[in-house]
Amino acid sequence: MAYYPDWVSDDYPPEKIDFGRFDWIDFAFAVPDSTFNLSWDGSDDAPDTLRRLVQRAHASGKRVKLSVGGWTGSTYFSSAAATPQGRTTLANNIYALYLQFGLDGIDIDWEYPGQGGNSGNGVSPDDSANFLEFLRILRSTLPPDAVITAATQTVPFADSDGNPMQDVSEFARVLDWVLLMNYDTWGSSSDPGPNAPLSNACGNSTQGSANALSALQAWTAAGFAAHQLVLGVPSYGYLSRSTDTVLQTRALRRRRQSSGASRDRHWLHRQRQRQRRRRSPVPAALEWFSSLADVLPGAVRVKNEDGGSDDGQVQFRELVKQGVIQAYSSSPAATTPADGSSLHVDSTDASNSTDGSTTTSSGALRLAIENAEPRSLFAGDKGFVRMWDACSSTPYLRSAGAGQVVAYDDPVSLEMKAQLVRQAGMRGVNVFDVHGDTDAWDLTDAVRRGLGLV
């Protein structure tokens, strides 16, 4: 599964998707307005793009859902769900689009019931209860074979007191599955952390519930069966202007930290990330480096989607395109890029703590790559070194000369996440988003290997 955002259609038309690698595509986003009508987020060409997407998918025997809402599109969910009339109006408008485009399902991406989310969102302590009533109306409005899903946080919906609900089993009766959005955990920061942790392997993360394993445990404990859970994984990482040598997941160190609740996947829209920060001094050994503005002359710097180099999202394909990572098929020490430079990879645990590859949950889950060596390996280049954080089981790039750190996922970390999904009996994996992968489908194929599909 993968999301296809309408705003990427100019650079990445739906005809580029290899539908043989996917079962479902989520087209994002239709956005409710103040009268609960639906408009398109990102592109005036969205209707035509969606028609082409559905046509190509159906020709390949694959299915398409329309995702409604999103981080910047959840403003009016609370008011729509608050009354029977609002629920019915929104459900009918969704049904109209379902029929118009010949869809196979609907994905509700309300970010987030009972919590503020993006600035300007309506919010009420009754949101989650009202959301359930809306989903019941939507289920009765759509055809019986229509799939209905929801994109959620790694913890269950907020109860009226703001804490995660202990019992969401009634939601499991009306939803086919929920997507656990296990990304945007830390964002950009001068002391960056992982974007999409597999687990809290070191046991001391300041966001201990924001990882794939904890999400699985929280949702199953609250009443969802594992086969109704889909793990959301990113095809992008976060760029940070930083001199840190390790990713900061520790509760023992005071650090500047971005909000785990900030799910800004609209970097192309230049949306500001919502962040909470705590001050942390620059390590004494690095003070000289800060005085040089963190950049050495001639150093290659990673650029984000807007061309900036201090913060923001960067797609995996862009890391490859910009040349700061390169694929190798054997030992990196024996591989030389065409320009004669050397590739740089440190596969050891840079976190100086427990190896996340042997994380267990009461002995039930062993998270390890089954094959001796994954098929798609990428090492750092142009001054960047690929490091590994075993606390989160994710890689990161760092360049002392550029003064940059990129926390991201690659084929190794995504294959590990997919293996968790397979071993736990979860429904599958959904990538946000499809255009962040390489033309060779390195990320998608890694997920498929982890799921045992190739």
Secondary structure, DSSP 4 states (H G I P E B T S, - for coil): -EEEEGGGTTTS-GGG--GGG-SEEEEEEEEE-TTS-EEESS-TTHHHHHHHHHHHHHHTT-EEEEEEE-TTS-TTHHHHHTSHHHHHHHHHHHHHHHHHTT-SEEEEE-S-TTS--STT----TTHHHHHHHHHHHHHHHS-TT-EEEEEE-SSPPB-TTSSBPS--HHHHHH-SEEEEE---SS-S-SS---SS-S--TTS-BTTTT-SHHHHHHHHHHTT--GGGEEEEEESEEEEEE---SS---BSSS------TT-----GGGTPPPP------PPPGGGHHHHHTTT--TT------TTS-SSEEEEEHHHHHHTTSEEEESS-GGG---TTS---BEEEEETTSS--GGG--STTS-----SSSS-S-EEEE-TT-EEEEETTTTEEEEEETTTTEEEE---HHHHHHHHHHHHHHT--EEEEE-GGGS-TT-HHHHHHHHHTT--
